[in-house]
Amino acid sequence: MSSRSSRPSDPNPARKAGEHLTMADLAELAGVSAITVSRALRDSPLVNPETRARIKELAERQGYQFNISARNLRLRRSMTVAVVVEMKPTVERQMSGSYPLDLLGGISQELTSAGYSVLLTSLQGGALPSVQAADGVILLGQGAHEDAMHEVQRWGRPMVVWGAVSRHETQVVVGSDNHRGGKLAAERFLALGRRRPVFLGDSAHGEFAERLEGFVETLAEHAIVPLTPTVANFTVSAGAQAVHSLLDEHPQFDALFAASDLLAIGAIRALIERGRRVPEDVSVIGYDDTPLGATYLPPLTSIHQNFVDAGVSLARKILAMIEGRPAQSEILPTHLVARVT
């Protein structure tokens, strides 16, 4: 009887071919969970770099191909987050400013690391089909009387909002400590001996209202009541126009806290045009600590809020909501950057 030589059979021909290797198979080989494999192949920061590198090397060695379309279908997700900017860009107030560009940078950094695409849109476009298909929405700005937030809420998607945290206990909101920002501005004016201050803004917007509250409360401790003219637009020309009107009606003011750097720059322009010296006659403080304010002449004292960190926080919270994990509102710190004004 002749003997027939035989080669040992491949214990797992599917793994050798690679095309039929499942994520579960790869997870078993790596000794981790399937979700860890998924995150590692998407370069998620939730997986440490060493584990990501090991899983990727194993996947390449085994010929595994990450099927994004199949993954999305299985999860019933588009792997897209819509970012809605609540502002109408103008020549004076552009999308390229620190708000919203720095916020978008933090958001994009975090979402793309988690394997999500970012769909940038505005309220002018409404709930487009691509927005309706997004897994979640990040809204940048609540709008006057929170009208923007209420509109996006009707879209029925998980939502995280950048704005005033104090206004809404039922929504997940990320914002800076606007109340402390107003308090810091008041304290600086008091330290400089100013006793006739002005607040320039529109309290219909929650963030501005919080800044005004902190400002007014701190001044009240010294029996000082600021003037509070309403300025509907957040532009240089709006700030200048408001201050020209103020100088006509209340020329005695000696300090001005503007709810944005653009308003503050407009205020300074009007003060100089009317023969007032800044800061000798009138001290001015802005808000946002923008590069424009820092390089303006005279350089603008301003309240700093970290937009990049805020963007990262917004992204992490919407990802948590999409994945069914809890998310809570967050207030980020602010501080005063003192310059010439």
C-alpha positions as CSV (number, residue, x, y, z in Angstrom):
1,M,0.0,0.0,0.0
2,S,1.5,3.3,-1.0
3,S,1.4,6.1,1.5
4,R,0.2,9.6,0.4
5,S,2.1,12.6,1.7
6,S,-0.1,15.4,3.0
7,R,0.4,18.9,4.2
8,P,-1.1,20.1,7.4
9,S,-4.4,21.9,6.5
10,D,-4.6,25.6,7.3
11,P,-6.5,25.8,10.6
12,N,-8.2,29.0,9.5
13,P,-8.1,29.5,5.7
14,A,-10.4,32.5,6.0
15,R,-7.7,34.4,8.0
16,K,-5.1,33.4,5.4
17,A,-7.2,34.9,2.6
18,G,-7.9,38.0,4.7
19,E,-11.0,39.0,2.8
20,H,-13.4,37.1,5.2
21,L,-11.6,37.9,8.4
22,T,-14.1,39.6,10.7
23,M,-13.5,42.2,13.3
24,A,-14.4,39.7,16.0
25,D,-11.6,37.4,14.6
26,L,-9.1,40.2,14.7
27,A,-10.2,41.1,18.3
28,E,-9.7,37.5,19.3
29,L,-6.2,37.4,17.8
30,A,-5.3,40.7,19.5
31,G,-6.8,39.7,22.8
32,V,-9.1,42.8,23.0
33,S,-12.7,43.6,22.4
34,A,-14.2,44.3,19.0
35,I,-15.0,47.9,19.9
36,T,-11.3,48.4,20.8
37,V,-10.3,47.1,17.4
38,S,-12.9,49.4,15.7
39,R,-11.6,52.4,17.6
40,A,-7.9,51.5,17.0
41,L,-8.5,51.3,13.2
42,R,-10.2,54.7,13.3
43,D,-7.2,56.2,15.3
44,S,-9.5,57.0,18.2
45,P,-7.7,58.7,21.1
46,L,-9.7,56.4,23.4
47,V,-7.2,53.6,22.6
48,N,-3.6,54.2,23.8
49,P,-1.0,54.6,21.0
50,E,0.8,51.3,21.7
51,T,-2.4,49.2,21.5
52,R,-3.4,51.1,18.3
53,A,-0.1,50.3,16.7
54,R,-0.2,46.7,17.7
55,I,-3.8,46.2,16.3
56,K,-3.0,48.0,13.1
57,E,0.1,45.9,12.5
58,L,-1.9,42.7,13.2
59,A,-4.6,43.8,10.8
60,E,-2.1,44.5,8.1
61,R,-0.4,41.1,8.6
62,Q,-3.7,39.3,8.5
63,G,-4.9,41.2,5.4
64,Y,-7.9,42.6,7.2
65,Q,-9.7,45.4,5.4
66,F,-11.8,47.8,7.5
67,N,-15.2,48.0,5.8
68,I,-16.5,51.4,6.7
69,S,-19.7,51.2,4.8
70,A,-20.6,47.8,6.4
71,R,-19.7,49.2,9.8
72,N,-21.9,52.2,9.3
73,L,-24.8,50.1,8.1
74,R,-24.5,47.8,11.1
75,L,-24.4,50.7,13.5
76,R,-27.1,52.5,11.6
77,R,-24.9,55.6,11.7
78,S,-23.7,58.0,9.0
79,M,-20.5,58.7,11.1
80,T,-21.2,62.4,10.4
81,V,-21.8,65.3,12.9
82,A,-23.4,68.5,11.6
83,V,-21.9,71.7,13.0
84,V,-24.3,74.6,12.7
85,V,-23.0,78.2,13.1
86,E,-25.6,80.7,14.4
87,M,-24.3,83.8,12.7
88,K,-24.7,85.6,9.4
89,P,-21.2,86.4,8.1
90,T,-20.6,90.0,7.0
91,V,-17.5,92.0,5.9
92,E,-17.1,93.1,9.5
93,R,-17.9,89.8,11.2
94,Q,-16.4,87.0,9.2
95,M,-16.4,83.2,9.7
96,S,-12.5,83.4,9.8
97,G,-12.5,85.1,13.2
98,S,-11.5,83.3,16.4
99,Y,-15.2,82.7,16.8
100,P,-16.1,80.4,15.2
101,L,-12.8,79.3,13.6
102,D,-11.0,78.2,16.8
103,L,-14.1,76.4,18.0
104,L,-14.3,74.5,14.7
105,G,-10.7,73.6,15.0
106,G,-11.2,71.9,18.3
107,I,-14.4,70.2,17.1
108,S,-12.8,68.9,13.9
109,Q,-9.7,67.7,15.7
110,E,-11.7,65.5,18.1
111,L,-14.4,64.3,15.6
112,T,-11.9,63.2,12.9
113,S,-9.8,61.4,15.5
114,A,-12.9,59.4,16.3
115,G,-13.6,58.6,12.7
116,Y,-16.4,61.1,12.1
117,S,-16.8,63.5,9.3
118,V,-17.8,67.1,10.0
119,L,-20.6,68.8,8.0
120,L,-20.4,72.6,8.4
121,T,-23.7,74.5,7.8
122,S,-25.7,77.4,8.9
123,L,-29.3,78.0,9.9
124,Q,-29.9,79.8,6.7
125,G,-29.8,76.4,5.0
126,G,-32.3,74.8,7.3
127,A,-32.5,71.1,8.0
128,L,-31.0,69.9,4.7
129,P,-31.2,66.1,3.9
130,S,-27.5,65.8,4.8
131,V,-28.1,67.4,8.1
132,Q,-31.1,65.2,8.8
133,A,-28.9,62.2,8.2
134,A,-26.2,63.3,10.6
135,D,-25.8,61.3,13.9
136,G,-25.8,64.5,15.9
137,V,-25.6,68.3,15.8
138,I,-23.3,70.8,17.5
139,L,-24.8,74.3,17.5
140,L,-22.5,77.2,17.9
141,G,-24.5,80.0,19.4
142,Q,-27.9,79.9,21.0
143,G,-29.3,83.0,19.2
144,A,-31.3,85.9,20.7
145,H,-33.8,84.5,23.1
146,E,-32.4,81.1,22.3
147,D,-34.4,81.0,19.1
148,A,-31.6,79.2,17.2
149,M,-31.4,76.5,19.8
150,H,-35.2,75.9,19.7
151,E,-35.1,75.6,15.9
152,V,-32.3,73.0,15.8
153,Q,-33.9,71.1,18.6
154,R,-36.9,70.5,16.3
155,W,-34.6,68.6,14.0
156,G,-34.8,65.7,16.4
157,R,-31.1,64.9,16.5
158,P,-28.8,64.6,19.6
159,M,-27.5,68.1,20.2
160,V,-24.8,69.9,22.1
161,V,-24.8,73.7,22.2
162,W,-22.1,76.4,22.7
163,G,-23.5,79.3,24.7
164,A,-24.9,80.3,28.1
165,V,-25.0,77.3,30.5
166,S,-27.2,79.0,33.1
167,R,-30.2,79.4,30.8
168,H,-31.0,75.7,30.2
169,E,-30.8,72.8,32.6
170,T,-32.4,70.3,30.1
171,Q,-29.9,70.9,27.3
172,V,-26.3,69.9,27.2
173,V,-24.4,73.2,26.9
174,V,-20.7,74.1,26.9
175,G,-19.8,77.7,27.6
176,S,-17.2,79.8,29.2
177,D,-17.6,81.4,32.7
178,N,-19.3,84.6,31.4
179,H,-20.4,85.6,34.8
180,R,-16.8,85.6,36.0
181,G,-15.7,87.5,32.9
182,G,-18.1,90.3,33.8
183,K,-16.9,90.3,37.4
184,L,-13.2,90.5,36.3
185,A,-14.0,93.5,34.1
186,A,-15.7,95.3,36.9
187,E,-12.9,94.5,39.3
188,R,-10.3,96.0,36.9
189,F,-12.3,99.2,36.5
190,L,-12.7,99.5,40.3
191,A,-8.9,99.0,40.7
192,L,-8.3,101.8,38.2
193,G,-10.6,104.1,40.1
194,R,-13.3,104.2,37.5
195,R,-16.8,105.0,38.8
196,R,-19.0,105.8,35.7
197,P,-18.9,102.5,33.6
198,V,-20.8,101.4,30.6
199,F,-21.7,97.9,29.3
200,L,-22.0,97.5,25.6
201,G,-24.0,94.5,24.4
202,D,-27.4,92.9,24.0
203,S,-28.7,90.9,27.0
204,A,-31.2,89.0,24.7
205,H,-28.2,86.8,24.0
206,G,-27.6,84.4,27.0
207,E,-23.8,84.8,27.0
208,F,-24.0,88.6,27.0
209,A,-26.6,88.5,29.8
210,E,-24.3,86.4,31.9
211,R,-21.5,88.9,31.4
212,L,-23.7,91.8,32.3
213,E,-24.9,90.0,35.4
214,G,-21.4,89.5,36.7
215,F,-20.5,93.1,35.8
216,V,-23.5,94.6,37.5
217,E,-23.4,92.5,40.7
218,T,-19.7,93.3,41.3
219,L,-20.3,97.1,40.7
220,A,-23.4,97.0,43.0
221,E,-21.1,96.1,45.9
222,H,-19.7,99.6,45.5
223,A,-23.0,101.3,44.9
224,I,-22.2,101.8,41.2
225,V,-24.8,101.3,38.5
226,P,-23.5,101.1,34.9
227,L,-25.2,102.4,31.8
228,T,-26.4,99.5,29.6
229,P,-27.3,100.6,26.1
230,T,-28.4,97.8,23.8
231,V,-26.3,97.1,20.7
232,A,-28.0,94.6,18.4
233,N,-25.0,93.8,16.1
234,F,-21.5,92.6,17.1
235,T,-19.5,94.7,14.7
236,V,-16.9,97.5,14.8
237,S,-19.3,100.0,13.2
238,A,-22.1,99.0,15.7
239,G,-19.7,99.7,18.6
240,A,-18.6,103.0,17.1
241,Q,-22.2,104.1,16.5
242,A,-23.3,103.2,20.0
243,V,-20.5,105.2,21.6
244,H,-21.1,108.3,19.4
245,S,-24.7,108.2,20.7
246,L,-23.5,107.7,24.3
247,L,-21.1,110.7,24.1
248,D,-24.1,112.8,22.9
249,E,-26.3,111.8,25.8
250,H,-23.9,110.7,28.7
251,P,-20.5,112.2,28.0
252,Q,-19.3,111.7,31.6
253,F,-18.6,107.9,31.4
254,D,-15.0,106.9,32.2
255,A,-15.0,103.1,31.5
256,L,-16.5,100.8,28.9
257,F,-16.9,97.0,29.0
258,A,-17.9,95.6,25.6
259,A,-19.4,92.1,25.1
260,S,-17.0,91.4,22.2
261,D,-13.6,92.6,21.0
262,L,-15.2,94.0,17.8
263,L,-17.6,96.2,19.8
264,A,-14.7,97.4,21.9
265,I,-12.6,98.3,18.9
266,G,-15.5,100.2,17.5
267,A,-15.9,102.0,20.8
268,I,-12.2,103.0,20.9
269,R,-12.4,104.3,17.3
270,A,-15.4,106.5,18.2
271,L,-13.8,107.8,21.5
272,I,-10.6,108.8,19.6
273,E,-12.7,110.5,16.9
274,R,-14.4,112.5,19.6
275,G,-11.2,113.6,21.2
276,R,-11.2,111.1,24.2
277,R,-8.0,109.5,25.2
278,V,-7.9,105.7,25.7
279,P,-7.1,104.7,28.4
280,E,-6.4,108.1,30.1
281,D,-10.0,109.4,29.8
282,V,-11.9,106.1,29.2
283,S,-10.7,102.6,30.1
284,V,-12.0,99.9,27.6
285,I,-12.3,96.1,28.0
286,G,-13.4,93.7,25.3
287,Y,-14.3,90.0,25.3
288,D,-12.8,87.0,23.5
289,D,-9.1,88.1,23.5
290,T,-8.8,88.0,19.7
291,P,-5.6,88.5,17.7
292,L,-7.2,91.7,16.3
293,G,-7.7,93.1,19.7
294,A,-4.2,92.2,20.9
295,T,-2.6,93.9,18.0
296,Y,-4.9,96.9,17.8
297,L,-3.6,100.4,18.8
298,P,-3.9,100.8,21.7
299,P,-3.7,97.0,22.5
300,L,-7.0,95.9,23.9
301,T,-7.5,94.5,27.4
302,S,-9.9,91.6,27.0
303,I,-11.5,88.6,28.7
304,H,-10.0,85.3,27.4
305,Q,-12.0,82.2,26.7
306,N,-10.3,79.1,25.2
307,F,-12.3,78.3,22.1
308,V,-10.1,75.3,21.1
309,D,-10.7,73.5,24.4
310,A,-14.4,74.4,24.1
311,G,-14.5,72.8,20.7
312,V,-12.9,69.6,21.9
313,S,-15.4,69.5,24.8
314,L,-18.4,70.0,22.5
315,A,-17.2,67.1,20.2
316,R,-16.6,64.7,23.1
317,K,-20.1,65.4,24.5
318,I,-21.9,64.8,21.2
319,L,-19.9,61.6,20.7
320,A,-21.0,60.4,24.1
321,M,-24.7,61.2,23.3
322,I,-24.5,59.4,20.0
323,E,-23.1,56.3,21.7
324,G,-25.7,56.5,24.4
325,R,-23.4,57.6,27.2
326,P,-24.2,60.4,29.6
327,A,-23.1,63.9,28.9
328,Q,-23.4,67.0,31.1
329,S,-23.1,70.7,30.6
330,E,-19.7,72.3,31.3
331,I,-18.5,75.8,32.2
332,L,-14.9,76.5,31.1
333,P,-12.7,79.1,32.9
334,T,-12.1,82.7,31.8
335,H,-9.4,85.1,32.7
336,L,-8.5,88.8,32.0
337,V,-5.6,89.7,29.8
338,A,-4.5,93.1,30.7
339,R,-3.0,95.4,28.1
340,V,-2.9,99.1,27.5
341,T,-6.6,99.9,27.5
